[in-house]
Structures are given as structure tokens and as C-alpha cells.
Amino acid sequence: MSKNVKQIALVVGVLILVNIIGAKLYKRFDLTQDHRYTLSEATKNIINDVDSPVLIDVFLEGEGFPSEFRKLQAETKQLLDELYAENSNIKYNFINPLENEANRDKVIQQLNDRGMTPMQLTVQENGKSSQEIIFPWALASYNNTTVKIPLVKNKLGASQQDLVSNSVQHLEYAFADGLNKLVYPKRKKIAVLKGNGELENKYIADFVTTLRDYYFIAPFTLDSVELAPRKTLKALNAYDLIIAAKPTEAFSEKEKFVLDQYTMNGGKSLWLIDAVAMEKDSLYNAEGRSIALARDLNLTDLFFKYGVRINPVLVSTPYSAPITLAMGEGSNAQFQNLRWPYSPLVNPENHHPIVNNINLIKFDFANPIDTLKNNLKKTILLESAKLSKLEGTPKEISLDIVTKDPDPKQFINGSQPLAVLVEGVFTSAYKNRLKPFKLDSEKETGSLAKIIVVSDGDLIKNDVIKNIPQELGFDRWTGQLFGNKEFLLNTVNYLLDDNGLINIRTKEIKVPFLNHEKIAESKLSWQLLNTLLPLGLLAIFGIAFNYIRKKKYSA
């Protein structure tokens, strides 16, 4: 008896010891093949700097969710559990914003006003379809500041399964980006260049507004170079990044030298350049045509030294966004979306963090970029479809082309680079050359720097309706939202990223889904199988048991 008591006491003592050790040495294990539940170091660094409660309200709650979005709901909860396990200051709630039918319309309007647009989903259950509205958003609050976090990653033409798969892959970056804005104050400064015929403020308003969530941003005019070049360079060096949004007037040698020395000092830059002067608005005349001409910005030698060249020719492709024209006369006129080969659509296939898992990007009158050999690393971020054609300038562009079917045999020039990232230690374009003015600390070999060159100035241009800037990338005629803003925001984040946050975007997660059509077709078969198979096995067992019993006792 005493021996049994000792054994029981030993077992109880071991269990208590194991529980104490388990409480002290808490550890989570991620056994998934794609390590989906392992937080990146960049995310952990942000989370570990949270020193007071962060409250996250997630609006993925409600009845009638499609099974795909229940998957997104579960993955979001799992990710938030991982954030909480890393830092207990992370608190979260799942909320159904449309739970109260009485104020449903009011809540939808309030969320819309805060920039959280709803999604209308098709729910297929038991072979029947219905429509549901959800708000795939979260609100994160920290120290009296609130940011909204998008949970769905849209992509043109994607099915609901693809939509959810893309969104799950984007989840960690979405929450890390939101927390980054809450935890860290704005530090970096961006200069938007002015003085060379760049886009007016109203045409870049949406992107500038988006950037203000992350960075300090201000216009910078290069006109003062002529009178005080050294002072201008010193002022420009105070900025971490410069953006040239579609300049249309040539740069002087003094202006170029200032920009060159800015790069030599480690400054980053985003160039959105048109090497061909052609605007879609210039076609809306009685003849419906205009002439595309080469545009000389006096930047060729600067870019050449940096390893890129924008050619003054046009890229056309049948894989493009349509043009909307009024067809008919007077009151009978109707707007129609027609083929337009000069608006290439680019579906990024590169897995670079800037372009990984983003929507189609729309160009207008884009030009091909050549990459030249030097010591700098070059990455082609965006390129046109394989069926592309190069058209030289000067060239007459006519709206009559919308009436003609494209001949695939003419598009023989292959994919053309339209956006290139250049990284490394740059060599001055003015090395061994006569300088426009003297500097006390002139550099012929620079510090580590990055530039991105995009061969379309309109990529950053938002529409303006009744003097109100629209969302960048939104096409009001087709209702499509292209990925222009996300691409540009990613480029800026990459150029200025000092904590590796943008690299989270390269994380690949595979989400398995059930086939609803097969489920509906074979539902009855599986129901019968699950009902009859246990009964059949039980009957076989009973018969076998009785047979063995009778045989045993009859003997």
C-alpha cells in the first residue's frame, strides 16, 4: 500500500515539476512547411518596441461568411495570436460591424467615410448563391493614434480563392506596416522636385497624401541653382529621397550637377520620365490625332553613367488598358471601352519585394529602358508583355486605331523593361569632366545609393474630377483599381526602408481550399457513406462476434 502511495506521489510531483518548467520555458513551434506562423525579424523588432497597449479591432466577424473568407478570418486570428505571444501589449477583438440591422446603413456610411470600403461577396453553399457585404479592415490604436489596416489584397481578375490566398500572404506585412506607423514617428524626408515642368500638385495629390502617413514631404525647386548652387545642394542633401514626377523641361548643367552630387552623397531618387512627348488629351480634337515627338530633358548622359537609358520610342501591346470614347452623335452618343495599345498593362512576375503580389499596373505611352554594363546592380521591376512592338518617333497617333484588330505578327519585339532599380556605389556623371561650378567637397565616387527609373510620368498621375483629386490608379470608366499607387509606395518604402519591413512581402504562403462544386455534387454520397459505413462495420463485427462465440461454446 505504501509503495503505491509513493508511486502516486512521485507521479504527482513530476507533473507539478513539468508544469512549473513549462510555465517558465514557454515556446511555440511552427511545423508548417511554409513557416506561415513564424514572424519575421522586422515584425518582431517593431512588436518589441511596443511599450503600452495596442488595441486592434478586426471587422472580420459575422454570419454568412464564404468558406474562403472564414479561412482569412482564421489566419488573421492566428497571426494576431503570434503577435500577442511576442508582446502581450497587443490586444485584439473581432467585431461584426453590421450586427445591428437597425443602423446597418449608418454604420456602412461611417466606415466608408473613414476610407474602409466594403466588399460584396458571392456566397455559395449547398449549390446555392447569395450576396453578402463584409468589411475586410482592422483598426489599430496606440497612444491616442489610430490607423486602418487593409486585410484584403485586391487583384484584377482574381477569384475569391485567389483573393484570399493573396490576402493571407499579405497579412503579416499589413499588420507590421500599420504597427510601424503607430510605433515609430516620421523620420525620413522626401523632396518633390519642382521647376522643370513637373506635374501640378493636384495630379500627384493622392500619392503625396499617402506618403504623408510615413514621411515628411515638401516641394523643392531647383531654380535657386542658378544663383546659389552650393546652398541648393546643401538644402537638397537634407532630404532622404527626391521624386521627379514627369518633368517636361530640360535640366540645366548646374541642376544636373546638383542632382548628381546628391546621389554621390547617398541620396535616393525616384524618376518618372517621359522620353516621348505625347498626351492622351491631345487626341481629343476634331481630327482625333496628334504627333508623338521625342522629348529631350538633357538627362541622357546622367542616366547613361548610372547604367540606364530611356529610348525615345513608344511601346505598344495588345495586353493593355482600354480607352473610353464617345461613339455616336448627339444624344445617341454612348461611351465605349475600346482597344488601346498605348496603355500597357503590366502583371509583375518578379518576386522582388517591390512588386511581389501586387495588382496590374497601368502605363500610358511608355518607353523602353536599356540597362548598360557597369559595376551597379540592376533589377528590372516591370516589363511589358512578350507581345510588344516598338514604334519610333516622330509618329502620328490616331484614335482610328481602335477600329482595327491588332495583328499579333507585328508585335515581335518581346518584353520591354519599363521600370528599373539601380543599386550600388555610383560614379559621378561629371567625373573627368568640366564642372558647371566648384564645390569644396566634390565627390567623383559616391556612397551606397539607390535609384528607380520608370519610363512613364503618368504612372504617378491621379485623375481630377471637378477639381477634386481621385484615387491614384482608379479608372472611373471601367471601375478598375490598378496597382500604380501600391507599386509607387513600395518603391519609396524600399528606397527608404531601414528596418527590412518591405522584405516581408516576399513571404510565400500556400493556402489550401475545398472545391465547393465537388462538395455539392458528392454531398449525398458522403452523407450515405458516413451513415452506412459505421452501421455496416458494426453489423460485420456483431456477426463475427456471434459466430466466434457460438463456435467456441458449441465445442
Residue, then its C-alpha position, 0 to 999 in steps of 0.5 A: m500500500s505504501k509503495n503505491v502511495k509513493q508511486i502516486a506521489l512521485v507521479v504527482g510531483v513530476l507533473i507539478l515539476v513539468n508544469i512549473i518548467g513549462a510555465k517558465l520555458y514557454k515556446r511555440f513551434d511552427l511545423t508548417q512547411d511554409h513557416r506561415y506562423t513564424l514572424s519575421e525579424a522586422t515584425k518582431n523588432i517593431i512588436n518589441d518596441v511596443d511599450s503600452p497597449v495596442l488595441i486592434d479591432v478586426f471587422l472580420e466577424g459575422e454570419g454568412f461568411p464564404s468558406e474562403f473568407r472564414k479561412l482569412q478570418a482564421e489566419t488573421k486570428q492566428l497571426l494576431d495570436e503570434l503577435y500577442a505571444e511576442n508582446s502581450n501589449i497587443k490586444y485584439n477583438f473581432i467585431n461584426p460591424l453590421e450586427n445591428e440591422a437597425n443602423r446597418d446603413k449608418v454604420i456602412q456610411q461611417l466606415n466608408d467615410r473613414g476610407m474602409t470600403p466594403m466588399q460584396l461577396t458571392v456566397q455559395e453553399n449547398g449549390k446555392s448563391s447569395q450576396e453578402i457585404i463584409f468589411p475586410w479592415a482592422l483598426a489599430s490604436y496606440n497612444n491616442t493614434t489610430v490607423k486602418i489596416p487593409l486585410v484584403k489584397n485586391k487583384l484584377g481578375a482574381s477569384q475569391q480563392d485567389l483573393v484570399s490566398n493573396s490576402v493571407q500572404h499579405l497579412e503579416y506585412a499589413f499588420a507590421d506596416g500599420l504597427n510601424k506607423l503607430v510605433y515609430p514617428k516620421r523620420k525620413k524626408i522626401a523632396v518633390l522636385k519642382g521647376n522643370g515642368e513637373l506635374e501640378n500638385k493636384y495630379i500627384a495629390d493622392f500619392v503625396t497624401t499617402l506618403r504623408d502617413y510615413y514621411f515628411i514631404a515638401p516641394f523643392t525647386l531647383d531654380s535657386v541653382e542658378l544663383a546659389p548652387r552650393k546652398t541648393l545642394k546643401a538644402l537638397n542633401a537634407y532630404d532622404l529621397i527626391i521624386a521627379a514626377k514627369p518633368t517636361e523641361a530640360f535640366s540645366e548643367k548646374e541642376k544636373f550637377v546638383l542632382d548628381q552630387y546628391t546621389m554621390n552623397g547617398g541620396k535616393s531618387l525616384w524618376l518618372i520620365d517621359a522620353v516621348a512627348m505625347e498626351k492622351d488629351s491631345l487626341y481629343n480634337a476634331e481630327g482625333r490625332s496628334i504627333a508623338l515627338a521625342r522629348d529631350l530633358n538633357l538627362t541622357d548622359l546622367f542616366f547613361k553613367y548610372g547604367v540606364r537609358i530611356n529610348p525615345v520610342l513608344v511601346s505598344t501591346p495588345y495586353s493593355a488598358p482600354i480607352t473610353l470614347a464617345m461613339g455616336e452623335g448627339s444624344n445617341a452618343q454612348f461611351q465605349n471601352l475600346r482597344w488601346p495599345y498605348s496603355p500597357l498593362v503590366n502583371p509583375e512576375n518578379h518576386h522582388p519585394i517591390v512588386n511581389n503580389i501586387n495588382l496590374i499596373k497601368f502605363d500610358f505611352a511608355n518607353p523602353i529602358d536599356t540597362l548598360k554594363n557597369n559595376l551597379k546592380k540592376t533589377i528590372l521591376l516591370e516589363s511589358a508583355k512578350l507581345s510588344k512592338l516598338e514604334g519610333t518617333p516622330k509618329e502620328i497617333s490616331l484614335d482610328i486605331v481602335t477600329k482595327d484588330p491588332d495583328p499579333k505578327q507585328f508585335i515581335n519585339g518581346s518584353q520591354p523593361l519599363a521600370v528599373l532599380v539601380e543599386g550600388v556605389f555610383t560614379s559621378a556623371y561629371k567625373n573627368r569632366l568640366k564642372p558647371f561650378k566648384l564645390d569644396s567637397e566634390k565627390e567623383t565616387g559616391s556612397l551606397a545609393k539607390i535609384i528607380v527609373v520608370s519610363d512613364g510620368d503618368l504612372i504617378k498621375n491621379d485623375v481630377i474630377k471637378n477639381i477634386p483629386q481621385e484615387l491614384g490608379f482608379d479608372r472611373w470608366t471601367g471601375q478598375l483599381f490598378g496597382n500604380k499607387e501600391f507599386l509607387l509606395n513600395t518603391v519609396n518604402y524600399l528606397l527608404d526602408d531601414n528596418g527590412l519591413i518591405n522584405i516581408r512581402t516576399k513571404e510565400i504562403k500556400v493556402p489550401f481550399l475545398n472545391h465547393e462544386k465537388i462538395a455539392e455534387s458528392k454531398l449525398s454520397w458522403q452523407l450515405l457513406n458516413t451513415l452506412l459505413p459505421l452501421g455496416l462495420l458494426a453489423i460485420f463485427g456483431i456477426a463475427f462476434n456471434y459466430i466466434r462465440k457460438k463456435k467456441y461454446s458449441a465445442 
